[in-house]
Amino acid sequence: MRKHAYSIIKSRYVTEKSTMLQGLKDANSSKSLKKCSSPKYVFLVDTKANKIEIAKAIEEIYSEKKIKVVAVNTIRVKPKQKRVRGNIGYTNGFKKAIVTLEDGDSLDDQS
């Protein structure tokens, strides 16, 4: 059974660290940063989705921009214990995917 692309990709994950990853393609401050020419974007994904499903879903969602996914790295973030008014609870765990696109591709409208 094939999953729908929007059930695999939940949302784009925008944090300070993820925006820094997106900006690495334009960095020229050192030799190692000049080699990072491929843009990287971070998404929240379904916990049961694998890397192939994630890559196909990203290409399907952004099909009008004709992007090509080069690599997908996934990370499982475990729930953290949190105390609220003396009661112990847990935050939700989630899975995020760092998607590397081909050189020249972009998900933003500026390019």
N, C-alpha and C positions, 0 to 999 in steps of 0.2 A: 504494500500500500504506500503510495507516494504522498508525502506531506506537502501542504501548501507552504509557499515561500514565507508568508507572513506569520505562520505558526512556528517556523524555525527561527526567523530573525524577529526578536521582540522589539528592540529599539536601538538607536545609536547611543553609545555610552560616552558622554561628554564630561570629562574631568580635566583638571590641570595637566595631568600626566598624558592623557590621550591627545590633547591639543598640542602638547610638546612633540608627540610622536608624529602627528600630521605635519608639523613644521620642520621636521628633520630633512625633508626633501629640498628645502630652500636654504639650509644652513651651510655656511662656507667658512666657519671659524677654525676648523682643523682638517687634516687630511682624512681622518676616519669618518668625519661627518660629511665630507664631500662625496664619499662613496655611497651614502644613503640617498639614492636618487629616486627610489620607489616610494610612493605615498602609502601610509599605513593608517587604517581606521579601526576603531574599536566598537563592537556591537555586543549587546546582551542577546544571548541565544538560548534556545531550548536546551535543557540539561541532557536530553537524550540524543541530540543531534550530533552527527559526526562531521569531520572536516570536509568531506566531499559534499555532503548535503548543504553545509553552510556556504561553500564556494558557489554551488549552483544556485542557491537561493539569492545570494547577493547579485550575481549576474542577471538573474531573472527580474529582481526588483528594480535594478538600475539598467534595464535593457535599452532604454532610450538614450542613455549616455554611451552605450557600447563599450563598457569597461571589461577588462580581463583580469580575473583574480590569479595571482601568481602563487601565493602561499597563504595558509591559514594556520595560526597558532591558537590553541585553546587553553583556558585557565579556569579551574574550578575554585570558586571562592567559598570557603566553608562558613557556616553560620557562626556568629560570635555571641558569646554570653553577654547579656546586658541586664543591669539591675535598674528597675523603675519602681520608685516608692517602696523599696524593700523587697519587692517580688523579683524573682529571677526569671528572665525570659531569654529568647534568642532572636537575633536578627535573621532574615531570610538568607539562605545561601543561593548562589547563582553561578552561571557559567558565562564567561565572556570570551569573545573571539577577536584576535588581532588579525585583520585582513590586509595583506599586502597586494597592491595593484601594480599593473605594468607601468613603466616609465611614461609620463605624459598623461595618464588617466587621473581623473579627479572626480569626487562626488560633490564638491562644492560648485556653486554657480559662477564663481569669479573667473574660472579658467575657460 
